[in-house]
């Protein structure tokens, strides 16, 4: 099945995802630094994030989990030239690589990369920080419930929150699996259920070059 999923993703990409020299450069530089591309979002997933931003005319984006900034590039490319991204990466080596990719891209949008645990960085933001229109969470899964609440505090009515990797090849429904990452995702689902600050939300399974996983999406009330 995995081979077929990967081939279908390649078919989709060849027809619907235009080649972008900045995205190609980012993947190439990341590979040259010894990191595999499976840690980044798939191109068709990146395009979905871009379309959500475009559909909602977003200008301010928050990203938790930068890795090499490939997803950051997708987010930035959807913004107007005066758009702003705050992206947070917990690992020093990943943050250094991400900054190289950001610098190489020379995009007009402002991309502010901060290194540290996302929850600590968010709590340290000034009280008058302007709310974000779009938030993409792709960091340590055990902290998803905490990241959800912090993101809601930095949102406004109509903000969109997307959380990646929330199915984990079905591990979320395996009762014997008590890994912190899986428990964190389960707690996230419980938190989203009937949350007083969420207008509507859902989660979708995905299959493709990245395997079997999924994402959750919420609109802030």
C-alpha positions as CSV (number, residue, x, y, z in Angstrom):
1,X,0.0,0.0,0.0
2,X,2.8,2.4,0.9
3,X,4.3,2.2,-2.6
4,X,0.9,3.0,-4.2
5,X,0.2,5.9,-1.8
6,X,3.6,7.3,-2.7
7,X,3.0,6.9,-6.4
8,X,-0.4,8.6,-6.2
9,X,1.2,11.5,-4.3
10,X,3.8,11.8,-7.1
11,X,0.9,11.8,-9.7
12,X,-0.9,14.5,-7.8
13,X,2.3,16.6,-7.5
14,X,3.1,16.2,-11.2
15,X,-0.3,17.6,-12.2
16,X,-1.3,20.1,-9.5
17,X,1.8,21.3,-7.6
18,X,3.9,23.7,-9.6
19,X,7.7,23.5,-9.3
20,X,8.9,26.2,-7.0
21,X,12.7,27.0,-7.1
22,X,12.6,28.1,-3.4
23,X,11.0,25.0,-2.2
24,X,13.3,22.8,-4.3
25,X,16.3,24.7,-3.0
26,X,15.1,24.2,0.6
27,X,14.8,20.4,0.2
28,X,18.1,20.2,-1.6
29,X,20.0,22.2,1.1
30,X,18.3,20.1,3.8
31,X,19.3,16.9,2.1
32,X,22.9,18.2,1.7
33,X,23.0,18.7,5.5
34,X,22.1,15.1,6.0
35,X,18.4,15.3,6.8
36,X,15.8,13.2,5.0
37,X,12.8,14.9,3.4
38,X,10.3,12.5,5.2
39,X,10.5,14.9,8.2
40,X,8.9,17.7,6.1
41,X,5.3,18.0,5.0
42,X,4.5,16.5,1.6
43,X,4.1,19.0,-1.3
44,X,0.4,18.4,-1.6
45,X,0.0,18.9,2.1
46,X,2.0,22.1,1.9
47,X,-0.3,23.3,-0.9
48,X,-3.3,22.6,1.3
49,X,-1.9,24.8,4.1
50,X,-1.2,27.5,1.5
51,X,-4.7,27.3,0.2
52,X,-6.2,27.6,3.7
53,X,-4.2,30.8,4.2
54,X,-5.2,32.2,0.8
55,X,-8.9,31.4,1.3
56,X,-8.9,33.3,4.6
57,X,-6.7,36.2,3.5
58,X,-4.3,35.6,6.5
59,X,-1.4,37.9,7.2
60,X,-0.1,36.7,10.5
61,X,1.0,33.0,10.9
62,X,2.3,31.1,13.9
63,X,4.2,27.8,13.3
64,X,5.2,25.5,16.1
65,X,7.8,23.0,14.9
66,X,10.0,24.5,12.1
67,X,12.4,21.6,11.4
68,X,14.2,22.8,8.2
69,X,11.6,25.5,7.4
70,X,10.1,23.7,4.4
71,X,6.6,24.0,5.7
72,X,7.5,27.6,6.7
73,X,8.2,28.3,3.0
74,X,4.8,27.0,2.0
75,X,3.2,29.2,4.6
76,X,5.2,32.3,3.7
77,X,4.5,31.9,0.0
78,X,0.8,32.2,0.7
79,X,1.1,35.5,2.5
80,X,1.1,39.0,1.1
81,X,4.5,40.7,1.0
82,X,3.9,42.4,4.3
83,X,2.9,39.1,5.9
84,X,4.5,37.9,9.1
85,X,5.5,34.4,10.4
86,X,6.6,33.5,13.9
87,X,8.1,30.0,13.7
88,X,9.4,28.1,16.7
89,X,11.9,25.2,16.7
90,X,13.0,23.3,19.8
91,X,16.2,21.8,18.6
92,X,19.3,24.0,18.1
93,X,20.6,22.1,15.1
94,X,17.3,22.2,13.3
95,X,16.9,25.9,14.1
96,X,20.3,26.6,12.6
97,X,19.4,24.6,9.4
98,X,16.0,26.3,9.2
99,X,17.7,29.8,9.5
100,X,20.0,28.9,6.6
101,X,17.1,27.9,4.5
102,X,15.1,31.0,5.4
103,X,18.1,33.3,4.6
104,X,18.7,31.5,1.3
105,X,15.1,32.0,0.3
106,X,15.2,35.8,0.5
107,X,11.4,36.0,0.7
108,X,9.9,39.5,1.2
109,X,7.7,38.2,4.0
110,X,9.1,38.6,7.6
111,X,10.0,35.2,9.0
112,X,10.9,35.4,12.7
113,X,12.6,32.1,13.9
114,X,12.9,31.5,17.6
115,X,14.6,28.6,19.2
116,X,13.3,27.0,22.4
117,X,10.4,25.0,23.8
118,X,7.4,26.4,22.0
119,X,5.3,26.7,25.2
120,X,8.1,28.8,26.9
121,X,8.5,31.0,23.8
122,X,4.8,31.6,23.6
123,X,4.4,32.5,27.2
124,X,7.3,34.9,26.9
125,X,5.7,36.9,24.1
126,X,4.6,40.5,25.1
127,X,1.1,40.9,26.3
128,X,0.3,43.1,23.4
129,X,1.3,40.6,20.8
130,X,-1.2,40.8,17.9
131,X,-3.4,37.7,17.4
132,X,-2.5,35.3,14.6
133,X,-4.8,34.5,11.7
134,X,-3.4,31.0,11.1
135,X,-1.6,28.6,13.4
136,X,0.2,25.4,12.3
137,X,1.2,23.0,15.0
138,X,3.7,20.3,14.1
139,X,5.9,20.0,17.2
140,X,6.2,17.4,20.0
141,X,2.9,15.5,20.2
142,X,2.8,15.1,24.0
143,X,2.5,18.9,24.3
144,X,-0.4,19.2,21.8
145,X,-3.1,19.9,24.5
146,X,-0.9,22.7,26.0
147,X,-0.1,24.1,22.5
148,X,-3.8,24.2,21.6
149,X,-4.6,26.3,24.7
150,X,-1.7,28.6,24.1
151,X,-2.7,29.0,20.5
152,X,-6.3,29.8,21.4
153,X,-4.9,32.6,23.6
154,X,-3.1,34.0,20.6
155,X,-6.0,33.8,18.2
156,X,-9.0,35.9,17.3
157,X,-12.5,34.9,16.1
158,X,-12.1,33.2,12.8
159,X,-8.4,32.1,13.3
160,X,-7.6,28.7,11.9
161,X,-5.6,26.1,13.9
162,X,-4.2,23.1,12.1
163,X,-2.5,20.3,14.1
164,X,-0.4,17.7,12.1
165,X,0.3,14.0,12.7
166,X,-2.8,13.3,14.8
167,X,-3.5,9.7,13.7
168,X,-0.1,8.1,13.8
169,X,-0.9,5.0,11.6
170,X,-3.9,4.3,13.9
171,X,-1.9,4.3,17.2
172,X,-4.4,6.7,18.8
173,X,-7.0,3.9,18.9
174,X,-4.7,1.2,20.2
175,X,-5.5,1.0,23.9
176,X,-2.2,-0.7,24.8
177,X,-0.2,2.2,23.4
178,X,0.6,4.6,26.2
179,X,3.5,6.5,24.6
180,X,3.6,10.2,25.8
181,X,3.1,11.3,22.2
182,X,0.0,9.2,21.7
183,X,-1.5,10.1,25.0
184,X,-0.8,13.8,24.1
185,X,-2.8,13.4,20.9
186,X,-5.7,11.7,22.7
187,X,-5.8,14.4,25.3
188,X,-5.8,17.0,22.4
189,X,-8.9,15.3,20.9
190,X,-10.6,15.4,24.3
191,X,-9.7,19.1,24.7
192,X,-11.1,20.0,21.3
193,X,-14.4,18.1,22.0
194,X,-17.0,20.7,22.9
195,X,-14.3,23.3,23.6
196,X,-16.0,26.6,24.6
197,X,-13.6,28.6,22.4
198,X,-13.8,26.5,19.3
199,X,-16.5,27.2,16.7
200,X,-16.1,24.0,14.8
201,X,-13.4,21.3,14.4
202,X,-12.7,18.0,12.7
203,X,-9.8,15.6,11.9
204,X,-9.1,13.8,8.7
205,X,-7.0,10.7,8.0
206,X,-4.4,11.1,5.3
207,X,-2.4,8.5,3.4
208,X,0.4,9.2,1.0
209,X,4.2,9.5,0.7
210,X,4.3,10.2,4.5
211,X,2.4,7.1,5.3
212,X,-0.9,6.9,7.3
213,X,-1.5,9.8,9.5
214,X,-3.9,12.8,9.6
215,X,-4.5,16.4,10.7
216,X,-7.0,18.2,12.9
217,X,-8.4,21.6,12.1
218,X,-10.3,24.1,14.2
219,X,-11.9,27.5,13.7
220,X,-11.8,29.8,16.7
221,X,-15.2,31.0,18.0
